[in-house]
Amino acid sequence: MLEFLPSANDVIAVRVSHKIRGADLDSIMDRLESLLNRFDKIHVFVETQVIDGIELSGLPTYIARAMPLFTKLNRFGRVAVVADQAWVRLGTRLESLILPFISYRVFEPEERDEAFTWVNGKGDPS
């Protein structure tokens, strides 16, 4: 399930739980593309809860749409990921090693408010 959360205008904020469907990925890409058309720098907040699968049939379309974003990585600022599962936090940390010029922070569920404040540009920048 996907839910977009209210946030600052230059932030995409989503809550994802259980199975991630192709339609969810399409919605996220639509929102990302819209923000990139309006802002020089965007920020991302992702909160995951009990991810137990991803719809494989949606991946080819998502990957095709996501590939052009590699030329725009300098336009991503703060990325906060709040995850209740260790494997999601680990995956995010690995991704942050591959993309060191993006400011990634990984949070546990009890730190959710801190994460949301930070990604919206109102918290400790460290």
ChimeraX attribute file (.defattr): number of C-alpha atoms within 10 A of each C-alpha:
attribute: neighborCount
match mode: 1-to-1
recipient: residues
	/A:1	14
	/A:2	19
	/A:3	14
	/A:4	15
	/A:5	14
	/A:6	10
	/A:7	16
	/A:8	13
	/A:9	12
	/A:10	19
	/A:11	25
	/A:12	23
	/A:13	24
	/A:14	19
	/A:15	17
	/A:16	18
	/A:17	16
	/A:18	14
	/A:19	15
	/A:20	18
	/A:21	17
	/A:22	18
	/A:23	14
	/A:24	18
	/A:25	21
	/A:26	16
	/A:27	14
	/A:28	19
	/A:29	16
	/A:30	12
	/A:31	16
	/A:32	19
	/A:33	14
	/A:34	12
	/A:35	18
	/A:36	16
	/A:37	9
	/A:38	11
	/A:39	12
	/A:40	13
	/A:41	16
	/A:42	23
	/A:43	24
	/A:44	21
	/A:45	26
	/A:46	22
	/A:47	23
	/A:48	22
	/A:49	17
	/A:50	13
	/A:51	17
	/A:52	9
	/A:53	11
	/A:54	14
	/A:55	13
	/A:56	10
	/A:57	10
	/A:58	16
	/A:59	15
	/A:60	11
	/A:61	12
	/A:62	17
	/A:63	11
	/A:64	10
	/A:65	15
	/A:66	14
	/A:67	10
	/A:68	10
	/A:69	16
	/A:70	8
	/A:71	8
	/A:72	12
	/A:73	14
	/A:74	14
	/A:75	15
	/A:76	19
	/A:77	20
	/A:78	21
	/A:79	25
	/A:80	26
	/A:81	28
	/A:82	26
	/A:83	26
	/A:84	17
	/A:85	14
	/A:86	10
	/A:87	11
	/A:88	18
	/A:89	19
	/A:90	13
	/A:91	11
	/A:92	20
	/A:93	16
	/A:94	11
	/A:95	13
	/A:96	17
	/A:97	12
	/A:98	10
	/A:99	13
	/A:100	9
	/A:101	12
	/A:102	18
	/A:103	16
	/A:104	21
	/A:105	19
	/A:106	20
	/A:107	18
	/A:108	16
	/A:109	17
	/A:110	11
	/A:111	12
	/A:112	19
	/A:113	11
	/A:114	16
	/A:115	26
	/A:116	23
	/A:117	15
	/A:118	19
	/A:119	30
	/A:120	22
	/A:121	15
	/A:122	11
	/A:123	12
	/A:124	10
	/A:125	9
	/A:126	6
